[in-house]
Amino acid sequence: MFLKIKNKMTEKATAYLSGDTRKITTYSLQTMKQRGEKISMLTAYDFSMATVIDNAGIDIILVGDSASNVMIGNATTLPITVEQMIYHGKSVMNAVKRAMVVIDMPFGSYQGNPYEAVANAVKIMKETQADCLKLEGGKEIIESIKAILNAGIPIMGHLGLMPQSINKYGSYGLRAKDESEANQLIEDVRLLQEVGCCSVVLEKIPAELAKKVASELTIPVIGIGAGSGVDGQVLVMQDMLGLNKGFSPKFLRRYANLYDVVTESVQQYVRDIKAVDFPSEEESY
Ligand code: KIV
């Protein structure tokens, strides 16, 4: 009996592999949570990779402000601008047919007054035609969140480790490990749900706390470094594909070693050119 139920869950969870090409929306996420199907989410910042991961069946593509680190080479997410996020957002939107596309509002674009926040949110939505925006923070930015939601724009919250606040924390260590920060997180996440956020990312917090939050909330909770008791998982694509050799946090699972694959391919290409082996006659006109 248990096995039958388990097999049924797996069938549902792999519906995308059997050609279900229906667009993922905020409604689909809600349905996934209700039926216990885990949500898959990955970052992408450009047309080529977004095409691959959309066709591979990812549920949500996050145009993360981690583009600041992995695409531009900045030390933090703080320098990336609204215009740069729009550039990456458009590139991804040009590729995606099925996944829900969420774009991070960059540092400084929503923490001021709510009018500026709405203006920036509307600009990003108009110019990219994305499906949803993600903002870091709880009660300290709640007026901006409400104003953006009032404009009809769905919001994914982001609590726990919030990289845009790295200068306040001073480290990328585990968050909410003490009771007062954990209580604050619970208060904030309840508030995000109450005002109408469609989901929330919890980054680098104890698994028990994340599980408790996910079981209390009716909106989907997506974790990164937050254990398996949440409704879905997100990773930065460059990290999970092994392009970022120096980054090995405990929560990261590497599914490929693209750094070595690309290095070996490029070295072979160089050798072939030097040896006048490439192009061959068959590769010439
Ligand atoms: O910008 C990003 O990639 C993110 C994920 C780490 C959740 O916010």
Boltz pocket constraint, residues with backbone or C-beta under 6 A from the ligand:
constraints:
  - pocket:
      binder: B
      contacts: [[A, 43], [A, 62], [A, 63], [A, 64], [A, 65], [A, 66], [A, 67], [A, 104], [A, 201], [A, 203], [A, 224], [A, 234], [A, 235], [A, 236]]
      max_distance: 6.0
